[in-house]
Amino acid sequence: MKVDREQVTAWRMRRQYLDPRTGGSAGEIVSRLAGVQAQVWSAAELAVALRQSTPDPTGVDQAVTDRTLLKTWAVRGTLHLLRPAEAGAYLSLMADLGTWLKPSWQKASGVSPEQIDALTDEVSGILDGGAALTRDELVTRLVADQRFRSMEERLRSGWGSVLKPLAWRGVLCHGPSRGNKVTFVKPASRFADWKGVPAPEEAAPVVIASYLGAHGPATPEVFDRWLCLNSTSKPKLRRWFEGMGDRLTEVEFEGRKALILTEHAEELATTTPSEGVRLLGGFDQYVLGPGTKDELLLAPRHRTLVSRQSGWISPTVVVDGRIVGVWETTGQDLVVTPFPDSAALPLKALEKEAAHLAHASGTGPLTVRIA
């Protein structure tokens, strides 16, 4: 099946509630996007609110309070929002990587696989029954046991590298904040619709379908980059996709071949190009899904303007599904910086988007200024 670039970007925009926007809840949006990165909390809030026809800046916070969204370390080892009933599949594929079994990880962390096993059992028991403990409270409980005293410094690290394997095994996730302090809870004790962590072979088709349903068409390699920065073994990745059978359809566009869910093939084939402007926040899933190496989304010569140092992803200006610039706010000014070779941006459309952005972020009116 052959389609063109404009159809692919328009289909992704539609599937991701960017054009048109949705009246759906934060949970519905997070589910459709195959999770929302929450390493920067304000970026996660904005990613959801921007997709709502009537933005609710408090929607993500309320969903976490209502326990309809769960925050944990998931794909790429970064914090994500997921629906509790769906989270286990993503965690299963991360756990299946066995990151803590690799000599390089053990050398960097100073923690052995046997210690991770012991931590898993101990933390599961400590958090069982619904306890929500701050990092300090949890670590204090752990290091009272001499088995874990040598790990105290690494356990207290804000990077959470030693706690991530426990999250992927499903015994720990983020709980309600206590002031400015993170707490940890056990998913099974906090979320009524938590379904546990399934076997990888059961989880793989669930996650692949979720990803392709928002970010397709895509190759297995692009999926794996999104999932874990291409850490899955090639034979296993190939087996996962081959196991999907006729649930997948091959698509050709821009001289490349990729896969989409068969149930979406006709919709993609009949999609008309998207026309219009969208302002997306930093770390938005529209960008993270295919990645900034996707030339369909972003010209390679502009990649460094979007993918910045230390893994920072800039807020972007999207025109007809393609990134054509970046933006930032300075006081009440919305400063738009088009890429040097991009066409002139329509000021009225930018002003309309700026009003939506202001509503979604809960700020006052924004004045558009083109740099």
KEZA-270739 format. One record per residue: residue in three letters; x, y, z of N, C-alpha, C in turn. Coordinates in pm, whole numbers, plus 50000, padded with zeros to 5 digits. Layout:
AlaXYZXYZXYZ ...
END
This chain:
Met500844988350000500005000050000500885012350000 Lys500675021149904501485033249893500685045349940 Val501325053550023500735066150068501835076750058 Asp501475089350079502495099850074502765105450213 Arg503795113650220504215119250348503105126850416 Glu502385134850339501325143250396500225134750459 Gln499935123250400498925114450458499405108550591 Val500665104850596501195098850719501175109050833 Thr501685121050811501705130950918500285135050957 Ala499385136150860498005139750892497325128650973 Trp497605116250940497025105051015497535104851158 Arg498835107251174499385107851310498765119351388 Met498605130851323497995142351391496585138851437 Arg495845131851353494475128151388494465117951502 Arg495305107851491495335097551594495795102951729 Gln496605113151728497145118651851496355130651904 Tyr495145132351853494255142851901494845156851884 Leu495585158651776496115171951745495285178951639 Asp494675171351552493845177351447492845166851397 Pro491625167151450491095176751548491455173051691 Arg491245182651780491435180051923490245172251977 Thr490385168252104489385159352163488745165352288 Gly487585160352320486945163752447487235153252551 Gly488135144052521488415132752609489195136452733 Ser489275126952824489935128852952491445127252939 Ala492165130953046493615129053049493975114353031 Gly493215105453095493495091153082493335086152941 Glu492305090752872492075086652733493195091452642 Ile493665103552666494745109052583496045101552608 Val496375099252734497605091852767497575077952707 Ser496435071352713496305057952656496525058052506 Arg495925067552437496065068352292497505071052250 Leu498235078652329499595082552292500645072052330 Ala500205060652385501135050252434502005055852545 Gly501375063452634502075069552747502525083652715 Val502715091452820503205105152806504415106752897 Gln505525111252840506725112952921506485123553027 Ala506875120253151506615129153264507885132253342 Gln509025131553275510285135153337510225149753382 Val509615158253297509325172153331507805172853347 Trp507345174653469505915173553498505085183553419 Ser505555195953409504795206153338504655202653190 Ala505635195753134505555191552994504475181052975 Ala504345171853071503295161753063501915168253074 Glu501765177553167500495184653182500115191853052 Leu501105198452992500845206052870500535196952752 Ala501245185752740501005176352630499565171752627 Val499005169252745497615164652754496655176152729 Ala496855187352796495905198452786495835204352645 Leu496965204652575496965210152439496105202052343 Arg495895189452375495115180652288493615181352316 Gln493235188552416491825189752451491215202052386 Ser490025200352331489355211752267489075222852368 Thr488765218852491488665228352602489695223952704 Pro490875230052704491965225052787491655225352936 Asp492105215053005491985214253150493395213353207 Pro493985224653248495365224553297495565215753420 Thr494495212953493494605204953615494245190253591 Gly493955186653467493465173153437494415162053473 Val495705163853448496685153453479496815151653629 Asp496945162653701497035161753847495815154653906 Gln494645157953853493415151853905493375137053873 Ala493825133353754493815119153715494765111053803 Val495895116853840496825109953929496205108754069 Thr495545119454114494875119054244493755108754245 Asp493015108054133491895098554123492365084254094 Arg493645082554074494245069454048493845063553913 Thr493535072453818493285067753682494535068953595 Leu495575075353648496875075653584497945071953685 Leu498965065053636500075060253718501355066353663 Lys502245070353752503545075953711504645066353752 Thr505455062353657506545052953687507615053753580 Trp508775047653609509825046553507509385036053406 Ala509345039953281508885030653178509825031553058 Val509285033652939510095032652816511265042352823 Arg512375037552769513665044652769514175047652910 Gly513585041253010514015043453147513615056853202 Thr512685063853134512255077153179510875076353243 Leu510565086253326509275086553392508165089053291 His507115081253301505965082453210504655081553288 Leu503635087453231502265085353276501665074153193 Leu501005064753260500335053653194499045050653267 Arg498105044653198496935039553266497335027153346 Pro496875025853471497285014453553497005000953488 Ala495864999553420495524986653358496444983253242 Glu497094993353185497944991353067499424991453099 Ala499784996553217501184999053249502024986353249 Gly501464975253297502244963053311502884958253183 Ala502224960253070502794955552943504074963152909 Tyr504064976252929505264984352903506394980452998 Leu506054978653125507054974953224507644961153194 Ser506834952153144507314938753111508434939153009 Leu508274947352904509294947852800510564954452850 Met510434963952943511624969953002512334959953094 Ala511564952753175512164942753263512864931853182 Asp512274928453067512824917752983514214921052930 Leu514574933852928515914937852883516984933252981 Gly516594931753108517554927353210518744936753223 Thr518484949853221519554959753225520504957453341 Trp519954953853457520764952153577521624939553573 Leu521434931153471522244919053456523534921853378 Lys523614933453316524754936453231525944940853316 Pro527134935753285528334939453363528554954553370 Ser528274961753261528484976353260527584983153362 Trp526324978453373525414984353472525874981053613 Gln526284968553635526734964553768527994972253810 Lys528864974753714530094982153745529764996653782 Ala528855002753705528505016753730527725018553859 Ser526865008853891525995010254008526585004054134 Gly527474994354115528004987254231526994977954295 Val525974974354220524884965954272524814953254188 Ser524684941854252524654929054183523214924854152 Pro523024915654058521674910454030521034904254154 Glu521834897654237521294891554358520764902154454 Gln521444913654459520974924654544519674930654490 Ile519554931354358518304936254299517164926754333 Asp517424913754327516394903954365515974905854510 Ala516964907754597516654909554739515894922554762 Leu516304933254693515604946054703514154944754657 Thr513964937554549512604935754496511694929554601 Asp512164919054663511354912254764511124921254885 Glu512164928254928512054936455049511124948355027 Val511294955354915510454967054886509004962854866 Ser508794951554801507434946554783506744944654917 Gly507494939055012506914936955144506684949855220 Ile507634959255210507514972055282506304979955233 Leu506084980055101505014988155043503674980855035 Asp503694968155067502454960355061501434966055160 Gly500184966755118499144971855207498814986455188 Gly499534993255095499145006955061500025017855118 Ala501135014455182502015024755236502565033455125 Ala502635046655150503255056155058504425062555131 Leu505635059155092506825063655163507665072855076 Thr508225083255137509175091555066510445083555041 Arg511295088854954512555081854928513345080055058 Asp513395090655140514135089855265513545079255358 Glu512215078855366511585068955452511825054755403 Leu511725052855271511935039555215513375034955235 Val514325043855206515735040155218516105037655363 Thr515565045655453515845043655596515375029855641 Arg514205025655592513715012155623514655001555566 Leu515115003855444515944993855377517304992255445 Val517965003655474519335002655525519374998355672 Ala518224997255735518184991155868518584976355859 Asp518454970955737518874957155708520314957755656 Gln521214950755720522624951455683522894947255538 Arg521974939855478522174935755338522204947755244 Phe521584958855283521434970155192522214982555234 Arg522984981555344523664993455395524694998955297 Ser525364990155226526384994855131525775001855010 Met524455000854994523785006654878523115020054910 Glu523285024855033522515036455077522675048554985 Glu523895052054951524125063854867523415062554732 Arg523515050754672522885048854540521365048554552 Leu520845043254662519395043054683518835057054702 Arg519625065754761519155079454784519325088454663 Ser519985083654560520215091754439518905095254371 Gly518755107954333517545112354264517375106254126 Trp518445100454070518335094453937517535081453941 Gly517495074954055516655062954069517135050853993 Ser518405050353954518875039353869518695025653936 Val518865025054069518735012354139517265008754160 Leu516405018754159514975016154180514245012554050 Lys514805016053936514125013553809513814998653787 Pro514764989553811514414975353793513234971053878 Leu513084977153996511954973754082510654978854022 Ala510724990753959509544996153892509144987253775 Trp510144982553698509844974153582509294960553624 Arg509634956253743509084943653795507714945653860 Gly507294958153868505934960853914505744961454064 Val506814963254141506644963854286506684978154340 Leu506984987854252507145001554296506775011154185 Cys506085022054218505845033054126505745045754210 His505595057154144505455069654218504055070554279 Gly504015075654400502735077954467502435092754475 Pro501485096854559501135111054571502285118954633 Ser502575130654578503645138954632503295143554772 Arg504305144554854504135149854988504925162954994 Gly504215173954966504915186654950505745185854824 Asn507055188454838507935187354721508695174254718 Lys508235164654797508905151654804508125140954729 Val508835132754654508255121254584507955110454686 Thr506865103254666506635091154745506565079154650 Phe506745067354709506675054954633505595045954692 Val504875039154604503815030054645503945017154564 Lys503195007054606503144994554531501894994954442 Pro502064993554310500904994854220499724985954258 Ala499984973554296498904964154329498124968654452 Ser498754976354539498094980954660497344994054640 Arg497705001554535497105014854518496075015554408 Phe496245007554301495395009054183494494996854166 Ala493204999254172492224988354165492294980954032 Asp492654987953923492674981553792494074977453747 Trp495014977153838496354971853808496244957053774 Lys496844952753665496724938953619498034931153628 Gly499014936753694500274929753708501154931453584 Val502294924653586503254925353476503214912053400 Pro502684912053277502554899453202503894894853147 Ala503914882853095505104877553028505414886052904 Pro506694887552869507054895952754506354892052624 Glu506204879052598505564874852473504094878752469 Glu503484880152585502104884952593502054900152585 Ala503064906652641503084921352645503444927452510 Ala504334921052435504864927052313503774931252214 Pro502814922652177501794927052081500924938352134 Val500734939052265499954949852323500664963152305 Val501954963452336502724975852326502944979752180 Ile503224969952095503414972851952502144978951893 Ala500994973051925499724978251872499444992251924 Ser499744994652051499535007852108500425018152041 Tyr501685014552021502625023751956502215026851812 Leu501945016351735501595018451594500255025751581 Gly499385024351681498095031051676498195046051690 Ala499335050951736499535065351748500655070451659 His501715062451644502935067351580503295060151450 Gly502425051351405502715044151282502535053151160 Pro502875048251042503595035851016505035036951068 Ala505575025651112506925025551166507555011951144 Thr508875011651145509614999151134509844993351274 Pro510174980651284510534975051415511684982551481 Glu512634987351399513794994451454513385007751517 Val512455014751452511975027451509511195024951637 Phe510375014651638509675010751761510665007951872 Asp511725000551842512694996651944513485008751994 Arg513725018451907514405030651952513535038252051 Trp512235038952020511295045552111511215037852244 Leu511185024652237511015016452356512235016952447 Cys513415014552390514585012552476515895016352409 Leu515825025752315517035030352247517775018852179 Asn516965010252113517484999052033518294989052115 Ser517774985352232518454975652318517884961552309 Thr516754959752241516164946452228516984938252128 Ser517174925652158517914917252064517144916451932 Lys517884916451823517254916551691516374904251667 Pro516834892051704515954880451683514654881551762 Lys514734886551884513524887851965512584898251905 Leu513134909551862512314920051802511624914851676 Arg512364907651594511784901951472510684892051507 Arg510894884051610509874874251651508604881151699 Trp508764891851774507584899251821506744904251704 Phe507394910251607506634915951494506074905051404 Glu506844894551380506314883551298505124876951367 Gly505144876951499504034870951574502734878651561 Met502824891151515501604899151495500834894451372 Gly501504887351280500844881551163500074891751081 Asp498834888251045498054896950957497444908751032 Arg497794910651157497374922751227498144934751175 Leu499244932351101500074943151047500014943450895 Thr500064955450840500074957450695501284966150659 Glu501974962350552503124970150507502684982150425 Val503334993250452503025005950385504315011350325 Glu504215017450207505375023750145505115038650128 Phe506075046750172505975061250153507385067150154 Glu507585077350072508885084150065510025074150042 Gly509755063549966510785053849936511145044650050 Arg510365044650156510635035850270509455026750295 Lys509705015550360508635006250394508515005650546 Ala507265005350593507005004950736505704997350759 Leu505324995950885504154987950922503104996250994 Ile501864992550970500744998751040499774987651079 Leu498954990251178497924980451211496964979051094 Thr496654966851059495764964450945494414971550963 Glu493934972251085492654978851111492684993751079 His493884999451066494005013751038494415016650893 Ala494655006150815495195008050680494255016050591 Glu492995012650592492055019950506491925034550548 Glu491905036750677491815050450728493015058650683 Leu494205052750690495415059650645495345062650496 Ala494895052850418494845054350272493905065450228 Thr492885068250309491895078350272492085091550348 Thr493155092550426493405104850502493825116050408 Thr493255127650428493645139450350494665147550428 Pro495545154750359496605162150428496055171750533 Ser496815173250639496455182450746497005196250714 Glu496195206350733496625220150706496395228450831 Gly497435235250875497275243650991498495243451080 Val498425251651185499545253651276499205247451411 Arg500205241151473500075236351609501345240051686 Leu501165244751809502265247051900502305235551999 Leu503405228352001503555216952092504605220152197 Gly504395215152318505345217552425506595209052412 Gly507545211352501508745203252503508425188752535 Phe509205179652483509055165252509507675160152466 Asp507105165752362505785161252320505885147752249 Gln504835139452270504845125952213504845125952061 Tyr504325136351998504335137051852505775136851800 Val506685142251880508095142551845508825130151898 Leu508545126352023509255115152085508885101752023 Gly507645100451973507195087851917508085082951803 Pro508215090751695509105086551586510555090251612 Gly510775100151700512125104751728512555115851635 Thr513495123851679513925135451599514785131551479 Lys515125118651468515845114151348514905111651231 Asp513605112251256512615109551151512565121251055 Glu513075119250934513125130050835511745133950785 Leu510775125250805509395128450770508885139850858 Leu509345140050979508905149651079509765162051083 Leu511075160151068512025170851092513215169650998 Ala513525180250927514685180250838515965178250921 Pro516855169250878518065166350956518885178750991 Arg518895188650902519705200650928519175208951045 His517935206351085517355213851196517285205751326 Arg517795193751323517615184751438518195190551567 Thr519365196851559519995202051681519225213551743 Leu518315219551667517485230351724516325224851806 Val516015212051782514915205551855515465196151961 Ser516405187751923517035178352017518285185052072 Arg518175190252194519235198552251520145190452342 Gln521085197252405522015190552495521275184552614 Ser521865174052671521325167152788519945161252764 Gly519655157852638518385151452605517175160552608 Trp517385173652605516275183152611515595184252475 Ile514275183052472513505184252347512725197352352 Ser512985206152257512405219552257510915219352226 Pro510165229452273508815231652223508885234752073 Thr507935229851998508035230751852506825237351788 Val507055242651669505995247951582505795237951470 Val504595232951456504285222951354503315228951253 Val503675228451127502815233351019502575221750923 Asp501315218750900500925207650812501635194750851 Gly501795192550981502345180151033503855179551043 Arg504545189950998506015189850995506555200951084 Ile507645198151157508245208151245508985218551162 Val508615231351184509215242151105509855252851192 Gly509835250951325510415260851413510265256751558 Val510765265251646510665263051790510115275651854 Trp509715274351980509175285952050509545285552198 Glu509415297052263509605298252407508805310052456 Thr508515310252585507815321652642508785329852726 Thr508675342952711509435352452790508445362252850 Gly508135360352977507055368253035505755364752966 Gln505095374752913503835372352841504035372452690 Asp505285371752647505595370852504505825356252464 Leu505205352352354505475339352293506405341852176 Val507655338052193508675340852091508825328652002 Val508465330251876508535319551777509765321551690 Thr510585311051681511785311751598511645301851483 Pro511265306651364511155297451249512535292551206 Phe512585280751147513835276251088514195285550973 Pro515495287550949515925297450849515305295750710 Asp515075283250669514575280950533513075278050529 Ser512355280550639510915277750640510135289350580 Ala508945286250531508085296650474507595305850586 Ala507135317350548506615326850646505455320650723 Leu505465322350854504425316550937503215325750945 Pro502005320150936500795328450940500545333951081 Leu500625347051096500535353251227499195350651294 Lys498095351551219496775349551279496615335451334 Ala497115325651260497045311751307497895309851431 Leu499065316251436499915315551554499225321951675 Glu498565332951652497865339851762496725331151817 Lys496035324251726494965315251770495545303751854 Glu496655298351808497315287651883497865292752016 Ala498355304952017498885310752140497785311952245 Ala496585315152202495455316152295495135302452354 His495195292252269494945278552317496045274152413 Leu497285277552380498425274352466498285281152602 Ala497875293752601497705301052727496655294352814 His495575289852754494515282952827495025269652880 Ala495755262352797496245249152836497285249852947 Ser498065260252949499125261553049498695269553171 Gly497485275453164496975282953277497635296453297 Thr498265301653192498895314853201497935325453150 Gly498355337853162497575348753105497755349352955 Pro497115359052888497235360552742498675361852698 Leu498975355952582500335356452527500345364652399 Thr501375372752386501565380752265502595373952176 Val502255371252053503165364151962504205373851907 Arg505445369651914506535377251855507385367551774 Ile507595370451646508395361751560509835366851558 Ala510735358251599512155362251609512795363751472 
END
